[in-house]
Amino acid sequence: MYIIVITMKVIILPQVLDYLDKTVYVLYEKQYFSFMDLSKKYVDKLLCDIEKNLPTKRHKPAPKRFDKYGKGMKYASFKKSKRTVWHAFFKLRIEN
């Protein structure tokens, strides 16, 4: 009998964190949220959702146009409202 344990460690690149920090301000400036702290909470919840649920999310191969960011990427979708879906792009790396 064999037992296989599969785990996924989610590592978020500094560039992604910078992008999400800027997104907080954009969401506030474009008046998606009336208070900066609400905008920050929204982005924090998105990040938490990605970290927690990416390992179990169904993922698909990324379209070829995203090869400029890395070949062989995958993506998973995170629906936040009726109109908003975020896509997390990532690479799977297998280690022994």
N, C-alpha and C positions, 0 to 999 in steps of 0.2 A: 504494500500500500504506500502510495506517495501522497504527501501533502504539499501543495504548492501555495505559497503565500505571495500575493502580489500587492505591492504597496506603491503608491505614487507620492513623491515629494514635490510639492509645488514651490518653485523658486521664482519669485517675481523680480525681474531685472530693474535696476535703478532707473532706467529710461522710462519704464512703464509707470513707476511710482511718480516720477516727475510729471508725466503726461496726466496722470489722475489728479495730482495736486493742481495743475493748471485747469483741469476740467471743473474742479470745485468753483473756481472764479468765473469761468465761462458760464456755468449753469446759473450762478447768481447774477452776473452782469446781463445775461439774456432774459432774466426774470423768470426762469423756470422755477426758482425758489425765491421767496420773498426775504429770507434771512440766510446769511452766510452759514450759520451753524446747521441749518437744514440741508443745504447743499453739501456740506462736509459729511453729514450723517448718511446721505444718499450714496456718496462715493465710498465711504467706509463700509457700508452694507454690501455694496457691489463687490468690493475687494474681499470682504469676508466670505461672501457667497462663492466667489471664484476659488479662494483658498480651500474652503471646506468641501465644495461639491464637484470641482473639476475632475478629481479621480473617478467619480462614478457617472459623470455626464457622458452621454453618447457623443462621440466626436466623428468628424469627417475629414477627409483630406482637404487641405486649403487649396483654393484655386491657384493656377499657375502664376497669376499676376503677383502673388505674394512671395514668390521664390526670391525676390530681391532681398527679403528679410531673412531668408534661410530656406534651403531646399528640404522637402519632406515634412513640411509643417502640417499640423492638424488644427482644427478649431472646434470649439463647442459654443453653444448659444446660451445666453442667460437672459430670460425674459423678465423685464422689470415692470412693465405695464402693458396695456392694450396696444400702445403705439411704440414702445421702446424695447429693443432687443440689443444687447451687447454681445459681441463675439470675442472670445479669448483665443488667441492663436498661440500655439505652443509646439514644442518638439518633445518627442518621447526619447529618452535615453535609457538604455538597458544596461544595468550594472550587475555584476555577479557578487 
